[in-house]
Amino acid sequence: MTDFATTRRLFHLPEGVLYLDGNSLGPLPLAAEARVHEVLTREWGEQLIRAWNSADWIGLPRRVGDRIGRLIGAPEGSVATGDTLSVKVFQALAAALTLRPERKVVLSDTGNFPSDLYIASGLIQALGSGLELRLVAPENVADAIDESVAVTLITEVDYRTGRRHDMKALTAKAHAAGAVTVWDLAHSAGAVPVDLTAADADFAVGCTYKYLNGGPGAPAFIYVAPRFAETARPILSGWMGHEAPFAFDLDYRPHASVERMRVGTPPVLALAVLDAALDAWEGVDMADVRAASIRLSERFIAEVEARCPDLALASPRDPHARGSQVSFRHPQGYAIMQALIANEVIGDFRAPDLIRFGFTPLYLSEEDTVAAAKVLERVMTERLWDDPAYATRSKVT
Ligand SMILES: *Cc1c(COP(=O)(O)O)cnc(C)c1O
């Protein structure tokens, strides 16, 4: 059994704050500070450029990729890290499209995160080969998979409602129709058990600053199924994805593994933070995380529905149909969230009317979720949100 009292002590949680936004930005892992200090002083400071070899900075993206791989059912050497998730979506989709050159449809859904859709549109425009981005409602994805579809570009867990797709069933359906799958695990990695191998997924991508606690702007990851590792074309063919970067050949030859999806020089400081953050997952069983996450979210929903009749559940009621987040609707959602934050309960707001809460058993307890629901009750019954100070929207909501 995972001991969540122990994992909680691995994070810095500001005194008095109830943090239900680890689905957007995980908290600071305490180990990160010492790790970064060491990289700054002993490695960069003392060893200078020698540290690429002596501290194996060059191997860091691969080591971190393998650690993420263990959390998502990916074998050693099948996950590359670096860049941002948006860039990794671009690479995965481009590589997947080259595997089905005769087909013209990229299928996604209206619950997908806008950046994924923008990237897909931009890529389609750049390729200029008659491709079409076809969007359907999340619940209609399965029916929309037919033999015109080249690639399905689906985010497993909906960032707004927490609705969760059935990755295994949709992948099987896509394969039966001859389509290639790209799964976005932004709200899955570290949130729910993922088994890319068992699901037979083709490509997957994700970020590490949400449930994996890698810090703001932490490097993203990309998975390529081993069967495509030597054929998937890395459209961003940078030198770090070359078979021999330090041969400085004039011609590009992709690395014979997922490493071909690396682009440029790895962000060593950010990778060091992420590496330290991943220490918190050592010995953690994702089945325990899932069971605890369901317990927390079910308790939170029950408390909020009993205390705040004006808030309408926007997430699936069945916990197995959700990821690890819960949203409620209210026309004054933005002001409500601002009032909550002013009262030390941190969640976030997603336009037009959703207040959103993430459940992260590594550092969030059942008492925390009940305490948060009580503050939300006070915000609602005392109309604390009804204050002009909470009406003006910040750039980041
Ligand atoms: C958070 C998120 C992103 C953000 O992409 P970045 O490039 O890291 O800014 C993209 N897609 C999905 C599905 C997300 O949830």
The ligand as an SDF file (V2000), in Angstrom:
LIG
                    3D

 15 15  0  0  0  0  0  0  0  0999 V2000
   -2.0730   21.6270  -20.3250 C   0  0  0  0  0  0  0  0  0  0  0  0
   -2.3120   21.1510  -21.7260 C   0  0  0  0  0  0  0  0  0  0  0  0
   -1.5650   21.6360  -22.8150 C   0  0  0  0  0  0  0  0  0  0  0  0
   -0.5640   22.7350  -22.6400 C   0  0  0  0  0  0  0  0  0  0  0  0
    0.4640   22.6650  -23.6060 O   0  0  0  0  0  0  0  0  0  0  0  0
    1.8430   23.3890  -23.3450 P   0  0  0  0  0  0  0  0  0  0  0  0
    2.5540   23.3210  -24.6350 O   0  0  0  0  0  0  0  0  0  0  0  0
    2.5280   22.6580  -22.2310 O   0  0  0  0  0  0  0  0  0  0  0  0
    1.5510   24.7880  -22.9100 O   0  0  0  0  0  0  0  0  0  0  0  0
   -1.8020   21.0840  -24.0710 C   0  0  0  0  0  0  0  0  0  0  0  0
   -2.7190   20.1190  -24.2470 N   0  0  0  0  0  0  0  0  0  0  0  0
   -3.4640   19.6390  -23.2280 C   0  0  0  0  0  0  0  0  0  0  0  0
   -4.4750   18.5680  -23.4690 C   0  0  0  0  0  0  0  0  0  0  0  0
   -3.3010   20.1610  -21.9410 C   0  0  0  0  0  0  0  0  0  0  0  0
   -4.0640   19.7280  -20.9380 O   0  0  0  0  0  0  0  0  0  0  0  0
  1  2  1  0
  2  3  1  0
  2 14  2  0
  3  4  1  0
  3 10  2  0
  4  5  1  0
  5  6  1  0
  6  7  2  0
  6  8  1  0
  6  9  1  0
 10 11  1  0
 11 12  2  0
 12 13  1  0
 12 14  1  0
 14 15  1  0
M  END
$$$$
